[in-house]
Amino acid sequence: MNITKNLGMLLLAIYLIISGLMGLMGFSLGIIMPILALAAGILILIGK
């Protein structure tokens, strides 16, 4: 697992993971966008 060294991408990954988790906990209307945000954040974080 290779965590990204770019600060902007790291902050984006953290934001996407948090917004995805908040969306899955019921703070938004849709279900697809939080899942995509969570998946994108995790993939950015591990560098894929």
MODELLER restraints for C-alpha pairs under 7 A, 6 or more apart:
rsr = mdl.restraints
at = mdl.atoms
rsr.add(forms.Gaussian(group=physical.xy_distance, feature=features.Distance(at['CA:1:A'], at['CA:46:A']), mean=5.85, stdev=0.5))
rsr.add(forms.Gaussian(group=physical.xy_distance, feature=features.Distance(at['CA:2:A'], at['CA:46:A']), mean=5.27, stdev=0.5))
rsr.add(forms.Gaussian(group=physical.xy_distance, feature=features.Distance(at['CA:2:A'], at['CA:47:A']), mean=6.00, stdev=0.5))
rsr.add(forms.Gaussian(group=physical.xy_distance, feature=features.Distance(at['CA:3:A'], at['CA:45:A']), mean=5.55, stdev=0.5))
rsr.add(forms.Gaussian(group=physical.xy_distance, feature=features.Distance(at['CA:3:A'], at['CA:46:A']), mean=4.79, stdev=0.5))
rsr.add(forms.Gaussian(group=physical.xy_distance, feature=features.Distance(at['CA:3:A'], at['CA:47:A']), mean=6.03, stdev=0.5))
rsr.add(forms.Gaussian(group=physical.xy_distance, feature=features.Distance(at['CA:4:A'], at['CA:10:A']), mean=6.43, stdev=0.5))
rsr.add(forms.Gaussian(group=physical.xy_distance, feature=features.Distance(at['CA:4:A'], at['CA:45:A']), mean=5.89, stdev=0.5))
rsr.add(forms.Gaussian(group=physical.xy_distance, feature=features.Distance(at['CA:4:A'], at['CA:46:A']), mean=6.44, stdev=0.5))
rsr.add(forms.Gaussian(group=physical.xy_distance, feature=features.Distance(at['CA:4:A'], at['CA:47:A']), mean=5.53, stdev=0.5))
rsr.add(forms.Gaussian(group=physical.xy_distance, feature=features.Distance(at['CA:9:A'], at['CA:44:A']), mean=6.90, stdev=0.5))
rsr.add(forms.Gaussian(group=physical.xy_distance, feature=features.Distance(at['CA:10:A'], at['CA:45:A']), mean=6.25, stdev=0.5))
rsr.add(forms.Gaussian(group=physical.xy_distance, feature=features.Distance(at['CA:13:A'], at['CA:41:A']), mean=4.00, stdev=0.5))
rsr.add(forms.Gaussian(group=physical.xy_distance, feature=features.Distance(at['CA:13:A'], at['CA:42:A']), mean=6.55, stdev=0.5))
rsr.add(forms.Gaussian(group=physical.xy_distance, feature=features.Distance(at['CA:13:A'], at['CA:44:A']), mean=5.70, stdev=0.5))
rsr.add(forms.Gaussian(group=physical.xy_distance, feature=features.Distance(at['CA:13:A'], at['CA:45:A']), mean=5.58, stdev=0.5))
rsr.add(forms.Gaussian(group=physical.xy_distance, feature=features.Distance(at['CA:14:A'], at['CA:41:A']), mean=6.43, stdev=0.5))
rsr.add(forms.Gaussian(group=physical.xy_distance, feature=features.Distance(at['CA:16:A'], at['CA:37:A']), mean=5.00, stdev=0.5))
rsr.add(forms.Gaussian(group=physical.xy_distance, feature=features.Distance(at['CA:16:A'], at['CA:38:A']), mean=5.78, stdev=0.5))
rsr.add(forms.Gaussian(group=physical.xy_distance, feature=features.Distance(at['CA:16:A'], at['CA:40:A']), mean=6.93, stdev=0.5))
rsr.add(forms.Gaussian(group=physical.xy_distance, feature=features.Distance(at['CA:16:A'], at['CA:41:A']), mean=4.84, stdev=0.5))
rsr.add(forms.Gaussian(group=physical.xy_distance, feature=features.Distance(at['CA:17:A'], at['CA:37:A']), mean=6.36, stdev=0.5))
rsr.add(forms.Gaussian(group=physical.xy_distance, feature=features.Distance(at['CA:17:A'], at['CA:38:A']), mean=4.58, stdev=0.5))
rsr.add(forms.Gaussian(group=physical.xy_distance, feature=features.Distance(at['CA:17:A'], at['CA:41:A']), mean=5.05, stdev=0.5))
rsr.add(forms.Gaussian(group=physical.xy_distance, feature=features.Distance(at['CA:17:A'], at['CA:42:A']), mean=6.75, stdev=0.5))
rsr.add(forms.Gaussian(group=physical.xy_distance, feature=features.Distance(at['CA:19:A'], at['CA:34:A']), mean=6.70, stdev=0.5))
rsr.add(forms.Gaussian(group=physical.xy_distance, feature=features.Distance(at['CA:19:A'], at['CA:37:A']), mean=6.91, stdev=0.5))
rsr.add(forms.Gaussian(group=physical.xy_distance, feature=features.Distance(at['CA:20:A'], at['CA:34:A']), mean=3.96, stdev=0.5))
rsr.add(forms.Gaussian(group=physical.xy_distance, feature=features.Distance(at['CA:20:A'], at['CA:35:A']), mean=5.95, stdev=0.5))
rsr.add(forms.Gaussian(group=physical.xy_distance, feature=features.Distance(at['CA:20:A'], at['CA:37:A']), mean=5.03, stdev=0.5))
rsr.add(forms.Gaussian(group=physical.xy_distance, feature=features.Distance(at['CA:20:A'], at['CA:38:A']), mean=4.52, stdev=0.5))
rsr.add(forms.Gaussian(group=physical.xy_distance, feature=features.Distance(at['CA:21:A'], at['CA:34:A']), mean=6.81, stdev=0.5))
rsr.add(forms.Gaussian(group=physical.xy_distance, feature=features.Distance(at['CA:21:A'], at['CA:38:A']), mean=6.80, stdev=0.5))
rsr.add(forms.Gaussian(group=physical.xy_distance, feature=features.Distance(at['CA:23:A'], at['CA:34:A']), mean=5.00, stdev=0.5))
rsr.add(forms.Gaussian(group=physical.xy_distance, feature=features.Distance(at['CA:24:A'], at['CA:31:A']), mean=6.75, stdev=0.5))
rsr.add(forms.Gaussian(group=physical.xy_distance, feature=features.Distance(at['CA:24:A'], at['CA:34:A']), mean=6.01, stdev=0.5))
